[in-house]
Amino acid sequence: FALALPLAWGGLPALRSSLDFPLAAWGTVLLLAVLAACARAWRQLLLLRRLDAAPGAGLNLAVSLATETAYALTPGGAGGPPASVWLLRRAGVPLPAALAVSAADPLFDALFFALALPLAALASFLIMWLLRQFGLADIQTNIMSLAGIAISIGVLVDSSIVMAENVMHTLHQRFGDRPVTGDVRELVLSACRTVG
């Protein structure tokens, strides 16, 4: 059921078009998916332990892998939350705990992205300090370096928004209000090249 739901919700064309990937790309995608599922499983296990409803670690990892698959195979990830709740229920987690974990999942993703930019700025300061300590470059922490970091973060956020909007505009021009199907790599790449 966990795989049937995403495939029924329009994931079959995406699965068919992914068969054109080279083997090395599949290996990289599989490795990233497993790492993401392991991180998600760990986060999910911590949440479920707080609710006194945690299944075993192996079962939790299997639920996480199946949920990641459901997110990936459905348009907009729409199959992820129902698959997550259904699989957690099958693992013996009470319904309120399964719903709470499924609802908290996107909030933790948003929290991650909210922390990523400040941590990137802190990493910039750390790199500047390390370069100064090892005598490789004498980059001072002054108003110019602070302004440069602020501008680079602003440019990064602005260009990612513009690029995402251009991709969505290009896909909407091609497909209208219909779901996006088939191999859209060329459309997305050309939209990204247009603005970046």
C-alpha positions, 0 to 999 in steps of 0.5 A: 500500500505504501508504494501503491498510493504514490504510484496511483497519485501520478508517480508512475510517469516519474518512475518511468522517466527515471529509468533513463538515468545513468547508473552512476546517477542512480547510485548517487541518488540512492546514497542521498536517499538512504542518508536522508531516510536515516536522518529522518528515521533518527528524528522520527525515533526521537519524536516517538520516544518523547511520545512513548510510542517508539517502534524498534530502530529497524522498523522505524528506518523501514517506515522512514525509507517507505515514507521518503519513497512516497514523498519522492514518487508523488507530485508535490510529495502529497503521498508522504504524510498519508503513507507516514501515518499508515506505516506508523500505525502498522508499526504499532504507533497510536494514531495521535502520535502518528499524526503528531509526527507526520505534522511535525515533519515539515516543521522540522524541515522549515526549522532546518532551512531557517537555521541554515543561513545563520550557520552559513554566516557563522561558518564564514567567520570560522573560515576567516579565523582559520585562514588568519590562524594558519597565515593563509590570508589576513581577512579581518572581521570588519564592516566590509567583511560583514557587508560582504557576507550580508550581500552574499546571503541576500544574493543567494536567497534572491537568486534561489527565489528567482530561479524557483519562480522561473522553473515554476513559470516554465513548467506552467507554460508547458503543462498549464494546470495539468500535473507535470509528467514525463522527463522535465529535466531539459525544461528545468535546466533551461529555466535555470540557465535563463536566470543563473 
